[in-house]
Amino acid sequence: MPGPPEPPPAFATFLGVDFSAAKDGGRRTWIAEAVPRPDGGLAVSCLQRAADLPDSGPDPAAFLPALAAHLLGRDNALAGLDFPFTLPEALMPEPDWPAFAAGFAARFPDPDRFRRACTSATGGRELKRRCDREARTPFAAYNLRLYRQSWWGIARLLAPLAADPRVSVLPMQVRAGATVSLAEICPASTLKQLGLSGSYKGRTEAKAAQRAAILARLGAAGLALSAAHGQTALDDRGGDALDALIACTAAWRTAHACPQALFACRDETDRREGRVYV
């Protein structure tokens, strides 16, 4: 089997998308965008809600096409997206991941039928993928707290993007000449890798202090941002803006440390279940 194409010598742009499947998900989905600095770090150039993109809005029918168009408009970019790209192999009868993505919406017509089908097939057990265990993600893809995010992310964002020749979905689908590469990330897993713990989502002073501590740790890891962007992340009590910055950092960390790891599948499990990049 031929190996994957060589990665680009350096990504020009990094993005982090903290994704929400709520009815007003466009207001809760945040996008961080950053560019490499000459000193080897990363400088945030934009931090915005998906609802504020051109031709967007708060509901998924409006913001998801706008988000897809925004990603497709990037050149030589790596985007970290915060939702599961796959299911456990036991729940993927398709021959490969592209077939899984292409047929996902037809197989699971809506989020509730997606969750019911998965729990029925597993006898109510919540199976995690190998990459979930490796990255220590908190939930299975069809967990009650995550299943809507998984369905909307795969069915209405990832699958349409995967059908575009300008897109690579890492590591399962690598295309020579792709202008944007998509990688699954999990902010909670990245924070564990950075040695951080403790809740940071909420209105209390303690939660705000934890958000500030996370921003400081991201800065120590190489992320530079303006005072305005930092204040935006601190003021967003839901932690979504901060999660977008964490997602952006996770994508950059992997590409900076070992770019080939983004593109390489270790075995058939990686080709089907993928990786979570931290």
C-alpha positions as CSV (number, residue, x, y, z in Angstrom):
1,M,0.0,0.0,0.0
2,P,1.5,3.4,-0.9
3,G,2.3,5.8,1.9
4,P,0.4,9.0,2.4
5,P,1.5,12.2,0.6
6,E,4.2,14.2,2.3
7,P,2.8,16.9,4.5
8,P,3.3,20.5,3.4
9,P,6.6,22.0,4.6
10,A,4.6,24.3,7.0
11,F,1.0,25.2,7.5
12,A,0.4,28.9,7.0
13,T,-2.7,29.1,9.2
14,F,-4.1,27.2,12.2
15,L,-7.7,27.2,13.3
16,G,-9.5,25.8,16.3
17,V,-13.3,25.3,16.2
18,D,-15.2,24.7,19.4
19,F,-18.4,23.2,18.0
20,S,-21.9,23.4,19.4
21,A,-25.0,21.6,18.2
22,A,-27.4,23.7,20.2
23,K,-30.4,25.4,18.6
24,D,-28.4,28.6,18.8
25,G,-25.1,26.8,18.1
26,G,-23.9,29.6,15.9
27,R,-23.6,31.8,19.0
28,R,-21.9,29.1,21.0
29,T,-19.5,27.9,18.2
30,W,-16.3,29.8,18.4
31,I,-13.4,30.0,15.8
32,A,-9.9,30.9,16.7
33,E,-7.4,31.5,13.8
34,A,-3.7,32.0,14.2
35,V,-0.5,32.2,12.2
36,P,3.0,31.0,13.0
37,R,5.4,33.5,14.5
38,P,9.1,33.8,13.4
39,D,10.2,32.7,16.9
40,G,8.3,29.4,16.5
41,G,5.2,30.4,18.5
42,L,1.7,31.1,17.3
43,A,-0.1,34.4,17.1
44,V,-3.9,34.6,17.2
45,S,-5.3,36.8,14.4
46,C,-9.0,36.3,14.9
47,L,-11.4,35.0,17.6
48,Q,-15.1,35.0,16.6
49,R,-18.4,33.3,16.8
50,A,-19.6,31.2,13.9
51,A,-22.8,33.3,13.9
52,D,-20.7,36.4,12.9
53,L,-19.4,34.8,9.7
54,P,-20.7,36.1,6.4
55,D,-24.2,34.7,5.5
56,S,-24.3,33.0,8.9
57,G,-26.7,32.9,11.8
58,P,-27.4,31.2,15.2
59,D,-29.2,28.1,14.0
60,P,-27.3,25.1,12.5
61,A,-29.0,25.5,9.1
62,A,-27.3,28.9,8.8
63,F,-24.0,28.7,10.5
64,L,-22.8,25.2,9.3
65,P,-22.7,26.2,5.6
66,A,-21.0,29.5,6.6
67,L,-18.5,27.6,8.7
68,A,-17.8,25.2,5.9
69,A,-17.3,28.1,3.5
70,H,-14.9,29.8,5.9
71,L,-12.8,26.6,6.2
72,L,-12.7,26.1,2.5
73,G,-11.6,29.7,2.1
74,R,-8.3,29.1,4.0
75,D,-5.1,28.2,2.2
76,N,-2.6,25.7,3.5
77,A,-4.5,25.5,6.8
78,L,-4.9,23.0,9.6
79,A,-8.1,23.2,11.5
80,G,-8.8,21.4,14.8
81,L,-12.5,20.6,15.2
82,D,-14.0,19.7,18.6
83,F,-16.3,16.7,17.8
84,P,-15.9,13.0,17.1
85,F,-15.1,12.3,13.5
86,T,-15.9,8.5,13.7
87,L,-17.5,5.7,15.7
88,P,-15.9,2.6,17.2
89,E,-15.0,0.0,14.6
90,A,-17.7,-2.3,15.9
91,L,-20.3,0.3,14.8
92,M,-18.8,1.0,11.4
93,P,-19.9,-1.7,8.9
94,E,-18.8,0.4,5.9
95,P,-15.6,-0.7,4.1
96,D,-13.7,2.5,5.0
97,W,-14.0,5.9,6.5
98,P,-15.0,7.8,3.4
99,A,-17.9,5.4,2.9
100,F,-18.9,5.8,6.5
101,A,-18.9,9.6,6.2
102,A,-20.7,9.6,2.9
103,G,-23.5,7.4,4.2
104,F,-23.8,8.7,7.7
105,A,-26.8,11.0,7.3
106,A,-28.7,8.3,5.3
107,R,-27.9,5.7,7.9
108,F,-28.7,8.0,10.9
109,P,-31.4,10.5,9.7
110,D,-31.4,12.6,12.9
111,P,-29.5,12.8,16.2
112,D,-32.0,10.8,18.2
113,R,-32.1,7.9,15.8
114,F,-28.3,8.0,15.8
115,R,-28.1,7.6,19.5
116,R,-30.8,4.9,19.6
117,A,-29.1,2.9,16.9
118,C,-25.8,3.0,18.7
119,T,-27.1,2.1,22.1
120,S,-29.3,-0.6,20.7
121,A,-26.3,-2.2,18.8
122,T,-24.2,-2.1,22.0
123,G,-26.8,-3.2,24.5
124,G,-26.7,0.2,26.1
125,R,-22.9,0.2,26.6
126,E,-20.9,3.3,25.6
127,L,-18.0,2.0,23.6
128,K,-15.0,4.2,23.2
129,R,-12.6,4.2,20.3
130,R,-9.0,3.4,20.7
131,C,-8.1,7.1,20.1
132,D,-10.6,8.0,22.9
133,R,-8.7,5.8,25.3
134,E,-5.3,7.1,24.2
135,A,-6.3,10.7,24.4
136,R,-8.4,10.2,27.6
137,T,-11.5,11.9,26.1
138,P,-14.4,12.1,28.6
139,F,-17.2,10.7,26.5
140,A,-18.1,8.1,23.8
141,A,-19.3,9.6,20.5
142,Y,-23.0,8.7,21.3
143,N,-22.9,9.7,24.9
144,L,-26.0,11.6,26.0
145,R,-24.0,14.8,26.4
146,L,-22.2,14.5,23.1
147,Y,-24.4,12.6,20.6
148,R,-26.0,15.7,19.1
149,Q,-22.6,17.3,18.6
150,S,-21.3,14.1,16.9
151,W,-24.3,13.9,14.6
152,W,-24.4,17.5,13.4
153,G,-20.6,17.6,13.1
154,I,-20.3,14.5,11.0
155,A,-23.6,14.7,9.0
156,R,-23.7,18.4,8.3
157,L,-20.1,19.6,8.4
158,L,-17.5,16.9,8.1
159,A,-19.2,14.7,5.4
160,P,-19.8,17.6,3.0
161,L,-16.3,18.9,3.5
162,A,-14.8,15.4,3.0
163,A,-16.5,15.2,-0.4
164,D,-14.6,18.3,-1.5
165,P,-11.2,17.6,-3.2
166,R,-9.7,20.6,-1.4
167,V,-10.0,18.9,2.0
168,S,-8.1,16.2,3.8
169,V,-9.6,14.6,6.9
170,L,-6.7,13.4,9.0
171,P,-5.5,10.7,9.1
172,M,-8.2,8.7,7.3
173,Q,-8.4,10.7,4.1
174,V,-5.3,12.4,2.8
175,R,-5.4,14.2,-0.5
176,A,-2.4,15.6,-2.4
177,G,-3.0,19.2,-3.1
178,A,-5.6,19.8,-0.4
179,T,-5.7,23.4,0.8
180,V,-7.2,22.7,4.3
181,S,-6.7,19.7,6.6
182,L,-9.1,18.8,9.3
183,A,-8.1,17.1,12.6
184,E,-10.2,15.9,15.5
185,I,-9.2,17.5,18.8
186,C,-10.6,17.5,22.4
187,P,-9.9,20.5,24.6
188,A,-10.2,18.4,27.8
189,S,-7.6,16.0,26.5
190,T,-5.2,18.9,25.6
191,L,-5.6,20.4,29.0
192,K,-4.7,17.1,30.6
193,Q,-1.6,17.0,28.4
194,L,-0.7,20.5,29.5
195,G,-1.0,19.4,33.2
196,L,-4.2,21.4,33.8
197,S,-7.3,20.4,35.6
198,G,-10.3,22.0,37.3
199,S,-13.5,23.4,35.9
200,Y,-13.4,26.8,34.1
201,K,-16.9,27.1,32.7
202,G,-19.1,29.3,34.9
203,R,-19.8,32.7,36.4
204,T,-17.9,32.5,39.6
205,E,-14.6,34.2,40.4
206,A,-13.0,30.8,40.8
207,K,-14.0,29.8,37.3
208,A,-12.7,33.1,35.8
209,A,-9.4,32.6,37.7
210,Q,-9.2,29.1,36.1
211,R,-9.8,30.6,32.6
212,A,-7.0,33.0,33.3
213,A,-4.7,30.2,34.4
214,I,-5.4,28.3,31.2
215,L,-4.7,31.3,29.1
216,A,-1.4,31.8,30.9
217,R,-0.5,28.1,30.3
218,L,-1.4,28.4,26.6
219,G,0.9,31.5,26.5
220,A,3.7,29.5,28.0
221,A,3.1,26.8,25.4
222,G,3.7,29.4,22.6
223,L,0.3,31.0,22.0
224,A,0.4,34.8,21.7
225,L,-2.8,36.9,21.6
226,S,-3.9,40.5,22.0
227,A,-5.3,41.9,25.2
228,A,-8.7,42.1,23.4
229,H,-8.7,38.4,22.4
230,G,-7.6,37.4,25.9
231,Q,-10.4,39.5,27.4
232,T,-12.9,37.9,25.1
233,A,-11.8,34.4,26.2
234,L,-12.0,35.5,29.9
235,D,-15.4,37.1,29.5
236,D,-17.0,34.1,27.8
237,R,-18.3,32.3,30.8
238,G,-19.3,29.2,28.9
239,G,-15.6,28.6,28.1
240,D,-16.3,28.2,24.4
241,A,-14.0,31.0,23.2
242,L,-11.2,29.5,25.3
243,D,-11.9,26.1,24.0
244,A,-11.4,27.4,20.5
245,L,-8.0,28.7,21.5
246,I,-7.2,25.3,23.0
247,A,-8.3,23.6,19.8
248,C,-6.1,25.9,17.8
249,T,-3.2,25.2,20.1
250,A,-3.7,21.4,19.9
251,A,-3.6,21.5,16.1
252,W,-0.5,23.6,16.1
253,R,1.3,21.5,18.8
254,T,0.9,18.3,16.7
255,A,2.0,20.0,13.5
256,H,4.9,21.7,15.2
257,A,6.2,18.7,17.1
258,C,5.7,16.0,14.5
259,P,3.9,16.9,11.2
260,Q,4.1,13.4,9.8
261,A,2.1,12.1,12.7
262,L,-0.9,14.1,11.4
263,F,-0.9,12.2,8.1
264,A,0.2,8.7,9.1
265,C,-2.1,5.8,10.0
266,R,-0.5,3.3,12.2
267,D,-2.8,0.5,11.2
268,E,-6.4,-0.3,10.0
269,T,-7.9,0.9,13.3
270,D,-6.5,4.4,12.6
271,R,-7.8,4.3,9.1
272,R,-11.3,3.7,10.4
273,E,-11.5,5.2,13.8
274,G,-9.0,8.1,13.3
275,R,-6.9,9.9,15.9
276,V,-7.6,12.6,18.5
277,Y,-4.8,15.2,18.3
278,V,-3.7,16.8,21.6
